[in-house]
């Protein structure tokens, strides 16, 4: 049935199924078809699937993927499965703090349809040096005054996560704080990704629970 759906819809259906079924479906697909579907999935979920395939198949799929897709997935595969890095998404929006709302709207307009997590836009020193400085909602960027500079209207007081800390501990922090996500940074403060409330819920409730289907909309 999944093969009868458009690729984008098939990826959404695959994401909503248990990981064991995802693996079964991917293994039954033609290789080119499986790669196309995996690249339309959120990188963190695609990494979960690829990480459970045999090593040779995983390498072959990653080599055949477009570079942008494989890069995001490879960055996630290097973290332990039960760590924050293993469940975070790196498909996020980040922009330089010195940019204005007008400049930022022009910068992210084309990226909104491609990026999966848009509830928060993270503010960094620069695109070449993504050291985390704060966050701002997409709504505030779209509705802000054209000349407003992001670093003057962002929230600089963020709780952050270490990529190697336990995912379940981070999940409790996110859920109890009622946050859409928490940014993940390295020891130098570089933005690596974000652990979303969806990922947190998946760590805290059984796979059969209806809460697993909770979605956060921007």
N, C-alpha and C positions, 0 to 999 in steps of 0.2 A: 504493500500500500504506500509506503514511503517513497518508493521509486516513481509512483504515479504523480506525486506532488511536485510543484515547482521547487527548485533547490532551496530557496530562502525559506519556504514554508516547511520543507522537509527537515531543515536544520533546526527550526523551532520545535518541531515534533520530537526530534531526536533528543534535544536538550531536556525535554520534559519527561523522558523515560528513565527508568533506573539504569545505573551505570552498567550493570551486567547485560541488560538488553541492548544498550548502546553498542557495546563491544560486539555482541552477536550480530547486530544489524550491519555494522561497519565491515565485519569479516565476511559477510555474505554479499556485499556490494562489489561491483567492478572497482578496480583500484582507482581509476580516474574519477569515477563517480564518488567514491568515498572521500577522496582528497578534496573535491569541490565542496562537499557537504561539511567536512571538518573545518575548512577555511571560512565557512559562513557561520560557524558556531562561535560562541564566546571563547577566547583563547584558553581560559582556565578550564572550561569544560572539555575542549578539544584535547588539552594536555592530559586530562584525566583518562580519556579514552586511549590516546597514543601511548601513555605510560604503562598501560596494561597489555598492549600488544607485544608479540615477541620482538626481540631487539632488532632483528634484520628487517622485519616489516616496518617497524617504527622509523628506522634510518631511511628506508626507501621512500616512505611517505614524506618525511621531512625534506628530503633532497628534491622531491618532485613538486613541492609546494612553492608558491610565490614567496620571494624572500621576506616580504613584510609579514606574511602569515607565519612562516616557519620561525622567524626571529622571535616573535611574541611567544610562541609555544615553547621554543627551546629555553628562553629566559625563565620560564616557569618550571620546566622539567628538572632544573638543577636543584630545586628545593625539595626537602623531604615531604612526603604526601600529607603528614599530619601537622605540618608547620604552617604558619601564616603565609609564607611564600608559596606553599603548595596549594593554597586555596584562594589566593588573591587573584584579581584580574589586573592585567597591565594594559588593557584596552580602555584608556581613560583620556580625558582632555586636560592638558596643562598649558598654561600661557605665561608669558613674562609679566612680572609685576609692574614694569614701567609702561605697559601698553594702556591705551585708553579703551573705554567701552566700545567706541566706534571702530577702532582698529581691531579689537578682539572679535567683534561680531563678524567683521569681514574675514578674519583668520579662521574662525571655527565654522562658518556657515556651511562650507562644503564637507566638513568632517562629521557633522551631526548624524548623517545617515549611516556612517561607517562605524562610529564608536558606539560600543554597547552601553557603557555606564556614563550617563550625563547628568545625574542628579547633582553632582558637584563638579566644579571646574577648579583644578588646583593651580595655584599661583607659585611660580618658581622664579629664580634669579634670571634665567634666560633659557632658551630652548637648547642651547649647547651646554649649559650648566644648570640642569634641573634641580637645584637645591631648593627644597620646599620652603615657602615663606608663608603660605596661608591658603585659604579656599574661599570661593564665592559661588553662589548658586547661579545656575544658568539664567534663571528668571531675573536676577539682579543685573546681569550683564545685558540682557536683551532690553530691559526696561530702564537701565541707567542713563544718565546724561552722557551725551556723546563725548564730552571732554573729560569726564571723570576718569582718573587713573586708578587702575585696579588695586594697587598697593595702598591706596587711601580708603578704599571701601571694602576690602577683603576682611575676612575673619582671620587674624594671625594666631589665635589661640586654639591650636588643634591638638587633640590627642593622637599620638602616632604609635605605630607598631613596628617591631623588629621582625624581619622576614623569617628568622629562625626560632621565634618563640612559638609556643604551642597554640595551634589553631583553636582548640576548644576554650582555652583561657581568653583568647582575644574575642571569641564569639560571645562569651558572657559579658565582656566589657561593652561590645557594640550594642547588644540587645538591651542591657540594663541602662545604658546611656541614651537609648532610643535614637541612635544615629543611623543615617542612611549608609554610611561607610566610614572607615578610618584609613587614612593614608599609611602606606608602608614605606619606610625610609631605611637607607643603609647607615653605617656609622658616621658617614660624612654629611648626612642630611639629604642625600640625593633621593629624589622621589622614584620609587620602584614600581608602585602600583597602589591598589586599594583593596581592602577586604570589605565586601559589601554586607549588608544585613541579610541578603539572600544566602550568601555563603555561611554567615553566622548561624542562621536558622537551620541550614542543612547539617551543621555540626551538632546541633542541640536537640533536634527532634527526630523520631524514627522516620525511615524512608517512606513508610506507608502513610504518614500523617498528611492531612490536607494542607498543613502549614508549609509543607515543602513547595507548594505552588504559589506562595506569596511572592508578589512582584513589587518592586519599587519603581514608581514612575516619576520622571523628571517634570 
